[in-house]
Amino acid sequence: MSEKANAPAGEAGARSDRLGGGSVDSVARCMHLDDVVAAWAEAQVTGLLPREVEVPTYGVQAWVELPAGDARKAAAVLVAAEMWRRYGDEEALLAWFRQAWRARPPLAEGRSRAELAARARSRPAHRLRATPGWPPIRIPGKPGRYLTVQGRAA
């Protein structure tokens, strides 16, 4: 074998394992790393179960009852590992969704109508001031005029 074939993974010229009949190197050049990993996991599951088969969720009673050598058991482990890689802990993710979708009190709650009206009124325009060390400020509505630290510039 050549030097490149024996190079450690990740180094230039390193050859990778085969992915579903195509070289990982040729696929990885046009895919994001997450996509490469997901494609590998999918290829493994497809290799274990070439046809559409119901795969029980990892760790549930139906998974435990499968025989030790059943390909569905291994496929469920791969699917669970891929889900963990993508989304992390399922319970933590579900808790985050519950928190994100919980009802929140309205922003106006607890404020009087007068207070809300006062907040809705427009405020006076901001007075432009030049700051030393910063570039000149273009004066709105006056093309070609700038505000500088010394005063107005044309």
Stockholm file with secondary structure:
# STOCKHOLM 1.0

chainA/1-154         MSEKANAPAGEAGARSDRLGGGSVDSVARCMHLDDVVAAWAEAQVTGLLPREVEVPTYGVQAWVELPAGDARKAAAVLVAAEMWRRYGDEEALLAWFRQAWRARPPLAEGRSRAELAARARSRPAHRLRATPGWPPIRIPGKPGRYLTVQGRAA
#=GR chainA/1-154 SS CCTGGGSCTTSTTCCCCEETTEEHHHHHTTSCHHHHHHHHHHHHHHHHCCSCCCCCCTTSHHHHTSCTTCHHHHHHHHHHHHHHHHHCCHHHHHHHHHHHHSCCCCTTTTCCHHHHHHHHSCCCCCCCCCCTTSCCEECTTSTTCEECSSSEEC
#=GC SS_cons         CCTGGGSCTTSTTCCCCEETTEEHHHHHTTSCHHHHHHHHHHHHHHHHCCSCCCCCCTTSHHHHTSCTTCHHHHHHHHHHHHHHHHHCCHHHHHHHHHHHHSCCCCTTTTCCHHHHHHHHSCCCCCCCCCCTTSCCEECTTSTTCEECSSSEEC
//
